[in-house]
Amino acid sequence: MRQNKAWLTAAVVLAASCGDSSTPAAPDDGGPQPDFTCSIPLSQIFSGGVGRDQIPALVRPNLGSPGQTPAGLLDSDRVIGVVVNGAARAYPLPVMWYHEIVNDTLGGQPVLVSYCPLTGTGIAFDPRVDGQTREFGVSGVLYRSNLMMFDRESESLWTQMMLGSQCGVERGKGLDRINALETTLEHWKRLHPNTTVVTTNTGFDRDYRGYPYGDYRDLTNEQVPFLAEGVRWNPLLPPKEVVLGVIDGWSQGVECRPFTDCDAIVYSLKGLAEQGPAVTVNDSVGKRALLITYQDAFGTANAFDRTVNGEPLTFEVVTANPLTMRDRETGTIWNEMGTALEGQLAGAQLEPITDAYVGFWFAWSLFFKSLRLYQ
């Protein structure tokens, strides 16, 4: 069902002026009007200064040869790496800065890869809703500085960091997450030698070697735009400090989402780097035993469930690059992808945590009430 496109534009205009009302009046254009009730205050939805689709999402992107760095990209570029059914693909941030959303297929499965430059958050989703694959675009509006996507089939709005829809007929529905790793292209290719890489051959004229937001991401830049009056980020860290956040995927049988009382914990990448070239942190979130790994050479943090055969393991670093680890309970040696290489548990695999992603500190502090900072 394709809804009236004018309705989304009208809702954006109303958002700037209608206070806390969550149900704007429908424009009278003579056509059928969709349900555009929102579960978040419209007064906190802001135009990002561009219209719908003016930041063009990619569909079925152009790919380089397996294992190769495409022209126009560098091995030092940061990427969002995704593996589905054994197929690996890298989505370079220089491309994501200008497109924010990629509608793709990987390993025979539909994939939605999203990146919000203002919150620094890259999250991969399964774009199927009620069994049907949706195509997503950039709406041009933001909630608490975070990307609001829309699906072309229902015109509903989906806030990236809220992991689901807040406006329209699909509000209240979530998107399943797919594990994603932010790292350098060099590192990703080492982990996955046959990976494909999204190229800068997008069909759009963009300066993919230029970061389009000036000094916005600098640690000393305290600008946090598009916040409603009274909405404040936690000043415990500089707002643009990069952290890996992990949320408890389930709390008392109910899926954990932002603004709930579920557990969430963040790890400052700067703080981890101060501990050494490679770090393991044995922690927990909710009832889940958690392993955080960090490699300073690539600025890369990862999260795993450290439970094997029903028992939590305790990990320590053996070598820094490539990262290898040993669990204290059995002495088994593991690699950085959580695979047991040799020892009693050889062949075992740690479960990657899909509800873990990198972003700016201010964004995590705005979206999660029960937030713990690892120190």
N, C-alpha and C positions, 0 to 999 in steps of 0.2 A: 504494500500500500504506500504510494508516494503522496505525501501531503503537500499542502499549499506552501510554496517556498516563501511567499511574502509574509507568512505568519512568523517564521523564525526571525526575520528582520524586524518586524513590528515588536516582537517580544524583547529583542535587544534594546530597542529605543525605550520601551516602557520600563525596562530594568533600571534605567538611570533616574527615573522620576517617580516611581510608584511606591516608594517607601518599602515596608516589609511585606506587602501583599504578595502571596505566593500564587495567585491566580489572576493574571492580567485579563482585561476584557479583550475579546477577539476582534480583530479588524473586520469591518463590514465590507467585504469585497464581493459578496454575492455567492461565494462558494462555500462548500462544507468546511467547518472549522475543526481542527484537531483538538484533542485534549492537551493543553499545554500547562497544566498545573505543575508547579515545582515544589520539591521537598526542601529547598534551600531558599533563603530570602532573596527576592529579585533585587533588592537594594544592594546586595553584595556581588551581583554579576555586573561586570564592567566590559565595555568595548575595549579591545586592545588596540584600537586605532586602525584596524583593517577590517574589511568586510568578509562575509562568508566566501570561502574558497580563494580569497586573495593570497593566502598562503596555501599553495596548491599541494594537496596530498598526492603521493605517488601510488600508482596501481601497476602491479606486475613490473617492477623496476628492471632496468637494464643491468646485466651482471657481467663481471669480468670472468676470465678463464679461471678454473679451479686452482687455488693455491697462489694466484698471482695478485700483485698490487696494481689496480687499474691506473691508467694515465690520469694525472690530476690529483692523485692521492699520495700520501706518504705513509711509510711504515710506522711513523711516530703519531699519526692521527689516532684519536680515540674513536672507538667503535662500540656499538651495542652488539654483542655476539649472541646468537641464538642457535640452538641445536634442537631439531625435531626429527624423531624417527631415524636418527643417525646422520641426518643431513645438516651441515653447518653453514651459517651465513653471517656475514658482518655487515652492519648498517653504520657507515661512517658518520660521526657527528657533523663534519662539514657539510654533508648532505642533509642531515636531519635538522640543522639550524634553519634551513630555508624551506623545509617541507613538513617537518614535525610528525607526519603520519605516513606510514607505508602499508598499503594493503597488498599482501603477498601470499604465496603458497610455498611451503617448505616441507620436505619430507612427505608430500602428498596431503598435507593438512593446511587449511587456511590459517594465516598468521597476521596479526595486527601489531606493528611495532610503532610505538609512540615516543616522542621526545619533546619535553617542554623546556625551551631555553631559559625561561624566567625562573623556573624552580629547579632546573638542572636535573630533572627526573626522566629516566628512560625506562619504560615498562612495556613488556610484550604481553599480548593478550591472545586468547582464542576468540575470534570475532563472531562465533556462532551464537545466536540468540534463539532459544526455542528450536534448536536444530537447523536454523537457517543462517547462512553466512551473510553478514552485513558488510557493506562498504562504508568506510568512515571518512569524513572530511574535517577540515579545520573551520570551526564556526566563526572565529574572529572575536569571541567573547571569552572572558576569564573569570574564574572564581578563586579568590585569594591568590591571585597571580598565576594560577594553574590553568593549563590548557583544558578547554571544554570542547570535546569532539561532538560531532553529530553523525548519526547514521542516515544514509540517503533513503532508506526504505521507510522509516517512521518519522524522521526529522527530530527525534528525541535528542536531548543533550546529555552527554556523558562526561563527567569530570575525571580526568586521568587519575589523580591521586585518590579519588574516592572509589575507584575501581568499579564504577557502575553508572547508571543513569539517574539523574535528579530532576529532569524536566521532560514532560511529554508522556506519551502513552506507555513508554517502557520504564518510567521511573520506578525505582525500587529493585530493578533487575541488575545483576552483576555480570561481569565478564571474567571467565576463568583466566588465570595468569599462566604464562609460559616462562620458564626460567631464562633469565638473560644476564649476561655478564658485561659490565663496562670495563674495557681495558684498551691497550694499544693494538693497532692492527698487526704489528710485529708479533706481539705475544699471542694474539688470537690465531695467527697462522701457524705458530709453533705448536699450539695445542691441537689445532685442526688443520693439518697440511693440505687437505683437499677442500677447504672452505671456499665458497663463492663470496664475492664482495660486490655490494651495490656500487655502481659507478656514478660519475658526475654527468654521464650522458643521459640526462633526464628529459630533454626536450624543452627545458626552460633556460633562459639566459640569466645565470646567477654567478656571482664571484665566489665560487666554492672555497677559495683559499683565504677569504676574508671573513672574520667573525663579525656578524652584523650588529652586535650590541655594544660596541665600544668597550669601555672598562667595566661594564655591568658585573661581570663575574669576578672581578678582582676582590681579594679578601678585604681590602680597605673601603670598598664601595658599600655603603650602608643603605642604598636606595632599595626600598621594597615597595613597588608600585601596586596599584589596583587593590588597595585594602579599604574596606568600609570603615567609617568612623567607629572607634571603639575596638577594632580588631587589631591586636598587637602580637608580634612575634616575641618569643622568649629571648632576652638579651644575654643569656648565659654564654653563648658563643657569638662570634661575628656572623651576621646573617648569611654571608656567602661561603662560610666554611663548608667544605664538602664532607658529607657523612654517609656511611652505609646504615640504612635503617632496616630493621626487621620487625614485622608485626606477628603476633600470635595468630596463626591462620584460623584457629577455631577456639571459641571460648564458650564452655558449657553447651556444646553442640550447636552453637549459632556462629555463622561465619563472622569473623572479626572485620570490621571496616572502620575507616576514620570516623571520629567523633563518638565512638563507643568507648566503653571502659576497659576494652581489652588491652593486654600488655603490648608495648612497643618499646624498642630499645635502639639507640643509635650509637655508632662508633665513629669518632672523628678520624678521618684518614690522616690528618696532620698529627693527631695524638698517637695513632698506631705507628706512624713513621718514626716517631721519636723513640720507639722501643727497639728499633733495629731494622735491618734490611728485610727480614721476614719474621712474621709474628703469627702465633696461633693464640686464640682466646677461647677458653672453655667456659661457656656461660649457659644461660637458659633464658627463654622467653615464654611466659605462661608455664605450661607443663612440658614444654619441648626442650630437650637438651641441645645446646647450640654450639657449633664450632664456627668461629670466624677466622679466616686466613687473610693475610695481607702481605703483598710483595711490593716493596717500595720502588724497585726498578721499573715497574709498570704502573705504579699508583693504583693497584688492583686489589679490591677486597671481595671476598666471596663468603657465602653462608651455607652451612650444611646442618642437617640433623645428625648429631654424633652418636645416635643410638644404633647399635648393631645387635641383632639377636635378642632384643628386649633389654639390653644393658647399655648405659652410657659409657663411652670411652673417653679417655683423657689424652689429648694430643700435645706433642712438643715438636719443635722444628729440628730436623736433621741437617738439611742443606737449604740454602736460601734461593739459589737460582741455578737449575730449576728447583722449585720448592718440593722437598720431601719431608714427610712427618713420620713419627713413631707413636703408636699408642702405648701408654704405660702398662695397660692391663695385659696385653699379649705380646708386645714387642713387634707387632706387625708394622711393615713399612708401607706408607701410603703416598700417592702423588698428589699434586695440587688440585686434581679433578675429583679427589675423594675416592680413588680406586686403590684397593689394597694390592700391592705389588708382590710382596714376599712375606712369609711368616704364617702363623696359624690361621689368619683370616684371608689369605691370598684369594683374590677373585671377588671379594666383597665390595660393595659400592655404597658410599654414603649418599643419602638422599639430599639433593640440592633443595634449598628453600626458595620457592617461587615468590613468596611475599617478602622479598628482600631486594632493595634497589638503592642506588646512589642518588643523592640530591643535595640541595642546599639546606643547611641547618634551619633557616627561618621557615622553610616550607614544612619540614617535619614538625616543627614546634607549633605551626598553625593548624595542622590537620589532626594531630593526635593528642587527646587529653591526658592519657596516662603514658607519659613518655619518660623513659629513663636514659640518661647519658652515661655511657660506660667511661669510667675514669680510672 
